[in-house]
């Protein structure tokens, strides 16, 4: 498959963080299919090289490795310096990289787990947005899309560090949107509810069905659903949308109670 004119993101430069698996990879694939030049980020060089090669073979066009640990400022700086040297511009940043820090109650969450969650989900998101903004300010154009979570509004148990970090991402989205919009840079968030990833493969029996029963649409979101929302917010069709949260959750957060517990 070769890049074709007329595709929505033909020759646009798109950086996706945490893009070698699950949702991040689905987002990168969707942009590649729409003709974008993809900068594929991940921490492990072998994983990044493998997926970049596969995307090139599947979609054609330009896909290059943007290996960096977004918890390390020097690696972030190097990634953006290479991007500037290679492409000279950045049209879209998708802040997708995340860790969840699952398996801890508030009382037993070690400090290092809390710090690790915030290093990736908040500080990494902030630093990548900062690097992108510095490139986009010179262009007077660009869009930044943060991947959020419905848990920032409606908490679940035993995920305190993650929920706090995603609440911070909501605040960052609003603050960056207000600051950058006058310069032609749009910032928004795509917010996921129950999202099927490879972690679902190890769910205990009955958990998957129970999760679906609590979703009004009775089906969980998948990576492509998030990717479609990201592409919309990055496209010209969303040219006047700034500082918003596009929620992809099958209706979970609009209900007072799940159907099985309805009054």
C-alpha positions as CSV (number, residue, x, y, z in Angstrom):
1,X,0.0,0.0,0.0
2,X,1.4,3.4,-0.9
3,X,0.5,6.9,0.4
4,X,-2.2,8.5,-1.7
5,X,-3.2,12.1,-2.0
6,X,-6.7,13.0,-0.8
7,X,-6.2,11.2,2.5
8,X,-7.1,13.3,5.5
9,X,-3.5,13.4,6.9
10,X,-1.4,13.1,3.8
11,X,2.1,14.2,4.7
12,X,1.1,15.5,8.1
13,X,3.7,14.7,10.8
14,X,2.2,12.8,13.8
15,X,4.0,11.7,17.0
16,X,2.2,9.1,19.1
17,X,3.7,8.2,22.5
18,X,3.4,4.7,23.9
19,X,2.6,3.5,20.4
20,X,3.9,-0.1,20.2
21,X,0.9,-1.9,21.6
22,X,-2.8,-1.6,22.4
23,X,-4.4,1.8,22.0
24,X,-1.3,3.7,21.0
25,X,-0.6,1.2,18.2
26,X,-4.2,1.4,17.0
27,X,-3.9,5.2,16.8
28,X,-0.6,5.0,14.9
29,X,-2.2,2.5,12.4
30,X,-5.2,4.8,11.9
31,X,-3.0,7.8,11.1
32,X,-0.7,5.7,8.8
33,X,-3.8,4.5,6.9
34,X,-4.7,8.2,6.4
35,X,-1.4,9.0,4.8
36,X,0.4,10.6,7.8
37,X,4.2,10.6,8.5
38,X,4.4,8.6,11.7
39,X,6.9,9.1,14.5
40,X,6.4,6.0,16.6
41,X,7.4,6.3,20.2
42,X,8.1,3.7,22.8
43,X,10.8,2.9,25.4
44,X,12.2,-0.3,24.0
45,X,14.1,0.1,20.8
46,X,13.4,-3.5,19.6
47,X,9.6,-3.0,20.0
48,X,9.7,0.3,18.2
49,X,11.7,-1.0,15.3
50,X,9.5,-4.0,14.9
51,X,6.2,-2.1,14.8
52,X,7.6,0.7,12.6
53,X,8.8,-1.9,10.1
54,X,5.3,-3.6,10.2
55,X,3.5,-0.3,9.7
56,X,5.8,0.6,6.7
57,X,5.1,-2.8,5.1
58,X,1.3,-2.5,5.8
59,X,0.6,1.1,5.0
60,X,3.5,2.3,3.0
61,X,4.6,5.9,3.4
62,X,7.0,7.1,6.1
63,X,7.1,5.6,9.6
64,X,10.2,6.2,11.7
65,X,11.4,5.3,15.1
66,X,11.1,7.8,17.9
67,X,12.5,5.7,20.7
68,X,12.6,7.5,24.1
69,X,11.5,7.1,27.7
70,X,9.1,10.0,28.3
71,X,10.0,9.9,32.0
72,X,13.5,11.1,31.1
73,X,13.8,14.7,30.0
74,X,17.0,14.2,28.2
75,X,15.5,11.5,26.1
76,X,12.4,13.6,25.3
77,X,14.7,16.5,24.3
78,X,16.6,14.2,22.0
79,X,13.4,12.8,20.5
80,X,12.1,16.3,19.6
81,X,15.5,17.4,18.3
82,X,15.6,14.4,15.9
83,X,12.0,15.1,14.9
84,X,12.9,18.7,14.1
85,X,16.0,17.7,12.1
86,X,14.2,15.0,10.2
87,X,10.8,16.7,9.5
88,X,11.2,20.3,10.4
89,X,7.6,20.4,11.8
90,X,5.1,18.5,13.9
91,X,1.4,18.7,13.1
92,X,-0.1,16.3,15.7
93,X,1.0,15.0,19.1
94,X,-1.0,12.2,20.7
95,X,-0.1,11.8,24.4
96,X,-1.1,8.2,24.8
97,X,1.8,6.7,27.0
98,X,0.4,5.5,30.3
99,X,1.0,3.2,33.3
100,X,-1.8,2.3,35.6
101,X,-0.2,1.2,38.8
102,X,-2.9,-1.4,39.4
103,X,-3.2,-3.7,42.4
104,X,-2.8,-1.3,45.3
105,X,-5.2,0.2,47.7
106,X,-4.7,3.8,48.9
107,X,-3.3,2.4,52.2
108,X,-0.7,0.1,50.6
109,X,0.4,2.1,47.6
110,X,4.2,2.5,47.9
111,X,5.6,5.9,47.2
112,X,7.6,4.6,44.3
113,X,4.4,3.4,42.5
114,X,2.7,6.8,42.9
115,X,5.8,8.5,41.6
116,X,6.1,6.1,38.6
117,X,2.5,6.7,37.7
118,X,2.9,10.5,37.8
119,X,6.3,10.4,36.0
120,X,4.6,8.8,32.9
121,X,1.0,10.0,33.0
122,X,1.6,13.6,34.2
123,X,5.2,14.7,33.9
124,X,5.7,12.8,30.6
125,X,2.5,14.1,29.1
126,X,3.5,17.7,30.2
127,X,7.1,17.4,28.8
128,X,6.0,16.0,25.5
129,X,3.3,18.7,25.2
130,X,6.0,21.3,26.0
131,X,8.3,19.9,23.3
132,X,5.5,19.8,20.8
133,X,4.4,23.3,21.6
134,X,7.8,24.7,21.1
135,X,7.8,23.3,17.5
136,X,4.2,24.3,16.8
137,X,4.5,27.8,18.1
138,X,7.0,28.5,15.2
139,X,4.5,27.1,12.7
140,X,1.5,28.8,14.3
141,X,-0.5,25.6,13.9
142,X,-0.8,22.1,15.3
143,X,-2.9,20.0,17.6
144,X,-2.3,18.1,20.8
145,X,-4.5,15.3,21.9
146,X,-4.3,13.8,25.4
147,X,-5.7,10.4,26.2
148,X,-7.8,10.7,29.4
149,X,-9.9,8.4,31.5
150,X,-13.5,8.5,32.7
151,X,-12.1,7.6,36.1
152,X,-11.0,11.2,36.5
153,X,-14.7,12.0,37.0
154,X,-16.1,8.7,38.4
155,X,-13.6,6.9,40.6
156,X,-13.1,3.1,40.8
157,X,-11.5,1.2,43.7
158,X,-7.8,0.4,44.1
159,X,-6.6,2.8,41.4
160,X,-6.0,6.0,43.4
161,X,-2.6,6.9,41.8
162,X,-3.9,6.4,38.3
163,X,-7.1,8.3,38.9
164,X,-5.2,11.3,40.4
165,X,-2.9,11.3,37.4
166,X,-5.7,11.3,34.9
167,X,-7.5,14.1,36.8
168,X,-4.2,16.1,36.4
169,X,-4.3,15.3,32.6
170,X,-7.8,16.9,32.5
171,X,-6.4,20.0,34.1
172,X,-3.4,20.1,31.8
173,X,-5.7,19.8,28.8
174,X,-7.7,22.8,29.8
175,X,-4.7,24.9,30.7
176,X,-2.8,24.1,27.6
177,X,-5.8,24.7,25.4
178,X,-6.3,28.3,26.8
179,X,-2.7,29.1,26.5
180,X,-2.0,27.7,23.0
181,X,-5.2,28.5,21.2
182,X,-4.3,32.1,20.4
183,X,-1.2,30.7,18.5
184,X,-3.3,28.4,16.3
185,X,-2.6,25.3,18.4
186,X,-5.7,23.2,19.5
187,X,-5.6,21.0,22.5
188,X,-8.3,18.4,23.4
189,X,-8.6,15.1,25.1
190,X,-10.1,11.7,24.1
191,X,-11.5,10.1,27.3
192,X,-11.8,6.3,27.4
193,X,-14.1,4.3,29.6
194,X,-13.8,0.5,29.7
195,X,-11.2,-0.1,27.0
196,X,-10.3,-3.5,25.8
197,X,-6.5,-4.1,25.9
198,X,-4.4,-7.2,26.2
199,X,-5.0,-7.0,30.0
200,X,-8.5,-8.4,29.3
201,X,-7.0,-11.7,28.2
202,X,-6.2,-12.5,31.9
203,X,-9.5,-11.4,33.4
204,X,-11.1,-13.8,35.8
205,X,-14.2,-15.7,34.6
206,X,-17.3,-13.6,34.4
207,X,-15.5,-10.2,34.8
208,X,-15.7,-9.4,31.1
209,X,-19.5,-10.1,31.0
210,X,-20.0,-8.1,34.2
211,X,-18.2,-5.1,32.7
212,X,-20.2,-5.2,29.5
213,X,-23.5,-5.5,31.5
214,X,-22.6,-2.1,33.2
215,X,-22.2,-0.3,29.8
216,X,-25.5,0.9,28.3
217,X,-24.2,0.0,24.8
218,X,-23.2,-3.4,26.2
219,X,-19.9,-3.4,24.5
220,X,-16.5,-2.0,25.5
221,X,-14.4,0.4,23.5
222,X,-11.5,-0.9,21.5
223,X,-8.3,0.8,20.3
224,X,-9.8,1.6,16.9
225,X,-12.7,3.5,18.6
226,X,-10.3,5.7,20.5
227,X,-8.3,6.1,17.3
228,X,-11.3,7.3,15.3
229,X,-12.1,9.9,18.0
230,X,-8.4,11.1,17.9
231,X,-8.5,11.4,14.2
232,X,-11.7,13.4,14.3
233,X,-10.2,15.9,16.9
234,X,-7.0,16.2,14.8
235,X,-8.9,16.8,11.6
236,X,-10.2,20.0,10.0
237,X,-13.7,18.8,10.9
238,X,-12.8,19.8,14.5
239,X,-11.2,23.1,13.6
240,X,-13.2,25.1,16.2
241,X,-13.1,22.5,19.0
242,X,-10.7,23.6,21.8
243,X,-10.2,22.3,25.3
244,X,-12.8,19.6,25.2
245,X,-13.1,16.0,26.4
246,X,-14.5,13.6,23.8
247,X,-15.8,10.7,25.9
248,X,-15.8,7.2,24.3
249,X,-17.4,4.9,26.9
250,X,-20.6,3.4,25.5
251,X,-22.7,5.7,27.7
252,X,-21.3,4.5,31.1
253,X,-20.8,7.9,32.6
254,X,-24.2,9.4,31.7
255,X,-26.1,6.8,33.7
256,X,-26.8,7.1,37.5
257,X,-26.8,3.3,37.9
258,X,-26.0,0.3,35.7
259,X,-29.1,-1.4,34.2
260,X,-28.9,-4.3,36.7
261,X,-29.1,-2.0,39.6
262,X,-31.6,0.6,38.2
263,X,-34.4,1.7,40.5
